[in-house]
Amino acid sequence: MKNDIIIAGVGGQGIVSIATVIGMAALKEGLYVKQAEVHGMSQRGGAVQSHMRISDKPVVSELITKGEGDLIISVEPMESLRYMHYLSEKGVIITNINPYKNINDYPSEYDLTKTMEDLGICYYLDADKIAKEIKSPRSSNIVILGAASLFIDLEYESLQYAIKKLFERKGKKVVDVNLKALDIGYDISLLAKYKFNRQK
Amino acid sequence: MNKLLLLGDEAIAQGAIDGGMSGIYAYPGTPSTEITEYVQKNKIAKEKKIHNQWSANEKTAMESALGMSYAGKRAMVCMKHVGLNVAADPFMNSAITGSNGGLIIVVADDPSMHSSQNEQDSRVFSKFAMIPVLEPMDHKEAYEMAYNGFEFSEKHGIPVMIRLTTRLAHSRSSVETMPAKKENEISLPEDKTQFVLLPSIARRNYKVLLKNQINLEKESEKSPYNQYFEGKGSDKSFGIIACGITYNYLMENYPDNSFKYPLLKISQYPLPVKKIQKMVDTVGLLLILEDGYPMVEEAIKGIIKYKNANLKVIGRLSGHIPRDGELDPNIVRKAIPMTDLVRYSVPDIVKNRPPSMCKGCGHIDMYNSLNESMLEYGKGRVFSDIGCYTLGALPPFNAINSCVDMGASITMAKGAADAGLIPSVAVIGDSTFTHSGMTGLLDCIVENTPVVIIISDNSTTAMTGGQESHAFGRLENICKGLGVPEEHIRVFVPLKKNHKKMIEIMKEELAYNGVSVLIPRRDCVQILGKKKKK
């Protein structure tokens, strides 16, 4: 078992917590983990990514080989496409659809969704809306993680465990709302799985 | 034994704590910052009262670490590659004084310049100083090298460099810790003149350093970090030398132990000459993988082209690997060569997204006022420095014309003013000012140079994640003490509502024929957010 995952977003959107949850869950299952991150506040507002590698055998490289990636999880639609060349032929993209527009030449909504539809390997969702509905706008990244959960070879319980551990310091309320975000994401993950299977 | 999921930086910090370190010294700098931060947060390090406070700059950090080593205790100093330029004087001379207590200099290089001005390779610097280098391949080695590095330093009486790159510094993996060693007691050097580099003593010490190189070379030959693998295949015509982390990029391309060529892994310098000789004598084609400069490639190749040579060396110099930038598994594949795996190209609609200043940042208000104030003088007069405000070079501001090294804004503005470009303006941050701006300000004061120095004060070292700034609560007194006239130290709050007032102040000082210091002061919005949460 080996999962090479790119987690993408804009500096400040909190991609690190997605990586942390996957990492903690993988360690709980006794898997090997390597995770390359982008650090420094100077990255704020810029494109950032994390290479998350989990495997039942020791992971060698810190970086994923381009063309070998299994999954891109993105909290921003344009950023989800920036690392496409990392994906293998089986690779898929799970991304938030809400654009973060801080550049002048940001593509139009039409171009963005058309590109994603044409590629046929993208599943997008409005995680911000879902997070607002459960009154926890900051949990949108966990919704996305939930939506990607069926594409990661980890037990769902391990992800739940990691969320509990990561947020326990912030109190039961925060833990519960993030578990809920993960659950809603999981339902979407079923739809995504269905969509990709039907395409095959 | 304890298993921890650590950044490469943190693995070094944990190794140093367990290795009996008594003090860590550093100035924040990506990608080295997390080493010191880890020690600052670590419970055991706190209980042991291991020194962990930030230094004003890399030079003061290096010197303090050398002082702790003088006193017989184990010290670590950490910096980014360009920080070593600041610390170059004590670094070079610490090779001549030698160490007493174990002394480790950690330098985090940044190939591909993820957040730096250049991609200089600290291995070259260490060769210049004749200081041995440990270059970890992974987190386990990073931990071990720090854990055992103090003893290595003590054994040979010389500081040791640990060189890592951004990729290892900022990636996480699990590390098994080892039992904690005791700290050293204070014990002064036997020879009380060891650290007195008077020419007569320096000449003697230098001979010791030169002689010591033989021992260090022997250490490199037998080091477990420098391993020669014969190769499982019968074809010995092709071999590879892989330095540090590049070993992983190589092996990534050979899953399930399928690599079969002769291989020399190098993670300790000076270079293991005998092992390299063996490789050179065995293979006809030799690929060199190194993250940074083609240092090993150059050493093996020399500068002469040999006709009829039996050996062909390929790497960055031959063009088989790009001359600049960080390596990765795909670059290694291409050089071997192996088939390209990339299936998708990035769609054209994906546009560049450079970092930008945060919404509500005080630097933005400062730049808006400065740009308007400078209109009457024209473009090209604003020298800046290293920090978040360097982003003022990008649209929509296009406000600054230089960013060279820590503190250079003030001194470059001075030089330009000396040349007749009056007024010249410097934009520098509070922490950068106390790092290397104060001495430049003194130069301006001595000559009463007409410059306007804007110390854009967000009361923190923001770019590296909000470390304490030595300038906090001290700026006005420092400027006064250095001799800036009190009426030309102008403090104000950079806010949109103060825009007009700020322009008024700036224009007044731009018209003044002497040294002015403007201090727009407002907390970094990120740090303010964190404070409020607490």
Interface residues (C-beta under 8 A of the other chain):
Chain A: V10 G11 G12 G23 M24 L27 Y32 V33 K34 Q35 A36 E37 V38 H39 G40 M41 S42 Q43 R44 G45 G46 A47 H51 V59 V60 S61 E62 L63 I64 T65 K66 G67 E68 M78 E79 L81 R82 Y83 M84 H85 L87 S88 E89 N102 I103 D105 Y106 P107 D111 L112 T115 L119
Chain B: L5 L7 T30 P31 T33 E34 H114 S115 R167 L168 H170 S171 R172 S173 S174 I245 N248 Y249 M251 E252 N253 D328 P329 N330 R333 D340 L341 V342 R343 Y344 S345 V346 P347 I349 V350 K351 N352 R353 P354 P355 S356 M357 C358 C388 L391 A462 M463 T464 G465 G466 Q526
